[in-house]
Amino acid sequence: MKAWDISGGAARLEESFEALRRAWLAASEHWDDRAARDFRAGYLDPLAPRVRRTLDAAGRIDELFVRAHAALADPEREGG
């Protein structure tokens, strides 16, 4: 069992972002004026690449923790 839960948090972020995307698509069927376009450009559009980078970083950190945990658990590791 892991003492950390990065992948679970990342999964919740991905699910939440997908829910936000679906909600925006539904809202945009009825809300299509300048304010809606400004909101999308100023808030929603910048989120997609940020969420992707965050999920990628979380995956790399999780992999690092898994490798570190395995190295620390290995009785043959150097200095052990």
C-alpha positions as CSV (number, residue, x, y, z in Angstrom):
1,M,0.0,0.0,0.0
2,K,1.3,3.5,-0.9
3,A,1.7,6.1,1.7
4,W,0.7,8.7,-0.9
5,D,-2.2,9.1,-3.3
6,I,-1.1,11.3,-6.2
7,S,-2.8,9.2,-8.8
8,G,-6.1,9.4,-7.0
9,G,-5.9,13.2,-6.8
10,A,-5.0,13.4,-10.4
11,A,-7.9,11.2,-11.4
12,R,-10.3,13.5,-9.4
13,L,-8.8,16.5,-11.2
14,E,-9.3,14.9,-14.6
15,E,-12.9,13.9,-13.8
16,S,-13.6,17.4,-12.4
17,F,-12.2,19.1,-15.5
18,E,-14.2,16.8,-17.8
19,A,-17.4,17.7,-15.8
20,L,-16.6,21.4,-16.2
21,R,-16.1,20.9,-19.9
22,R,-19.4,19.1,-20.2
23,A,-21.2,21.8,-18.2
24,W,-19.6,24.5,-20.3
25,L,-20.8,22.8,-23.5
26,A,-24.3,22.6,-22.1
27,A,-24.3,26.3,-21.0
28,S,-22.8,27.5,-24.2
29,E,-25.8,26.2,-26.1
30,H,-27.8,29.0,-24.4
31,W,-25.1,31.5,-23.5
32,D,-23.3,32.9,-26.6
33,D,-22.6,36.5,-26.2
34,R,-19.5,38.6,-25.7
35,A,-19.5,37.9,-22.0
36,A,-19.6,34.1,-22.7
37,R,-16.7,34.4,-25.2
38,D,-14.7,36.5,-22.8
39,F,-15.3,34.1,-20.0
40,R,-14.2,31.2,-22.2
41,A,-11.1,33.0,-23.4
42,G,-10.1,34.3,-20.0
43,Y,-10.9,31.3,-17.8
44,L,-11.8,28.1,-19.6
45,D,-9.4,28.0,-22.5
46,P,-6.3,28.5,-20.4
47,L,-7.3,25.6,-18.1
48,A,-6.9,22.8,-20.6
49,P,-3.1,23.0,-21.0
50,R,-2.6,23.8,-17.3
51,V,-4.7,20.7,-16.3
52,R,-2.8,18.6,-18.8
53,R,0.6,19.8,-17.5
54,T,-0.5,19.2,-13.9
55,L,-1.7,15.7,-14.7
56,D,1.6,14.9,-16.6
57,A,3.6,16.2,-13.6
58,A,1.5,14.2,-11.2
59,G,2.2,11.1,-13.2
60,R,5.9,11.8,-13.2
61,I,5.9,12.4,-9.4
62,D,4.0,9.3,-8.8
63,E,6.5,7.3,-10.8
64,L,9.3,8.8,-8.9
65,F,7.7,7.9,-5.6
66,V,7.1,4.4,-6.7
67,R,10.8,4.0,-7.7
68,A,12.0,5.6,-4.5
69,H,9.8,3.4,-2.4
70,A,11.0,0.3,-4.3
71,A,14.6,1.4,-3.8
72,L,14.2,2.0,-0.1
73,A,12.5,-1.4,0.3
74,D,15.3,-3.2,-1.5
75,P,17.6,-4.8,1.1
76,E,20.3,-5.0,-1.5
77,R,20.4,-1.3,-2.2
78,E,23.7,0.6,-1.7
79,G,24.3,1.7,1.8
80,G,21.6,-0.6,3.2
